[in-house]
């Protein structure tokens, strides 16, 4: 009996070991919705940057249900760590975070916030991380009050997107204007290293096994493959995908990565295990696929058409373009909500 118990303990520990078939997206598979979002209707929220509005779409009917005004130039719609609120991030004019109640799809009173280009949440849920792109700074807000806690200056220009290490203690961020990647230690609250990759790095997404980060580069037209395990990031490869590589979205089974190529109107598909491209989906007549999300059931990829004033809906199995939905001017960081996952790390679909 003792031997059986010991074996059970050993097996349990093995299951928790980082070397045991790690899948960082194990809790974001199709249909794995948190109890916290029970009763929340599925909606797609589209920030129209040039109109300063947000369009709300019913993904079942592909119809725009409503459109409401927000502060100047909304960039992204981001789910809070606890999945109870969405925030519209506007970095011009009054500069603010506008909360949305996902149960009613109604906006609340904007929270004044300096230069919020993007929004993330630390894995422990303690802080909202405001990406102050033009200020070369990351501002941390106490989640419970959404008030300033501390800030970290970054040694680069145009910090914009990021993702977190498997242990949640570090992040890798892209700086689009200076062509750099930086690694930040959340415990010491300091930048540990910087890597110059050139080009114009955009979205950042860690592989399911946590071994590498993929960084889309809009000027280099592909993905930098980055080893982020050391204090200074190291580039170990590059994968050409298409002109204007921009947004990165894992499939619900964590086997593929969808890459939007904004300047050639296509989506490339990467096999995570092989680190190789396996498909390319082209928009008939061209387009400008930008940022978005994978649907909760994993069957669709929703992307904003940044210069086309539409939203694209792709079938993730065939790559077929299912629908173009007319929205406002300059649609950017749309989010499908709710999505599977225990909590949100921010941006338009980064869940764990």
HELIX and SHEET records of a PDB file:
HELIX    1   1 UNK A    2  UNK A   16  1                                  15    
HELIX    2   2 UNK A   35  UNK A   37  5                                   3    
HELIX    3   3 UNK A  133  UNK A  135  5                                   3    
SHEET    1   A 4 UNK A  63  UNK A  69  0                                        
SHEET    2   A 4 UNK A  53  UNK A  58 -1                                        
SHEET    3   A 4 UNK A  43  UNK A  48 -1                                        
SHEET    4   A 4 UNK A 335  UNK A 337 -1                                        
SHEET    1   B 4 UNK A  74  UNK A  79  0                                        
SHEET    2   B 4 UNK A  86  UNK A  90 -1                                        
SHEET    3   B 4 UNK A  96  UNK A 101 -1                                        
SHEET    4   B 4 UNK A 106  UNK A 112 -1                                        
SHEET    1   C 4 UNK A 118  UNK A 121  0                                        
SHEET    2   C 4 UNK A 127  UNK A 132 -1                                        
SHEET    3   C 4 UNK A 137  UNK A 142 -1                                        
SHEET    4   C 4 UNK A 147  UNK A 153 -1                                        
SHEET    1   D 4 UNK A 159  UNK A 164  0                                        
SHEET    2   D 4 UNK A 170  UNK A 175 -1                                        
SHEET    3   D 4 UNK A 180  UNK A 185 -1                                        
SHEET    4   D 4 UNK A 190  UNK A 196 -1                                        
SHEET    1   E 4 UNK A 201  UNK A 206  0                                        
SHEET    2   E 4 UNK A 213  UNK A 217 -1                                        
SHEET    3   E 4 UNK A 222  UNK A 227 -1                                        
SHEET    4   E 4 UNK A 234  UNK A 240 -1                                        
SHEET    1   F 4 UNK A 245  UNK A 250  0                                        
SHEET    2   F 4 UNK A 256  UNK A 261 -1                                        
SHEET    3   F 4 UNK A 266  UNK A 271 -1                                        
SHEET    4   F 4 UNK A 276  UNK A 282 -1                                        
SHEET    1   G 4 UNK A 289  UNK A 294  0                                        
SHEET    2   G 4 UNK A 300  UNK A 305 -1                                        
SHEET    3   G 4 UNK A 310  UNK A 315 -1                                        
SHEET    4   G 4 UNK A 321  UNK A 326 -1                                        
SHEET    1   H 2 UNK A 344  UNK A 346  0                                        
SHEET    2   H 2 UNK A 350  UNK A 351 -1                                        
END                                                                             
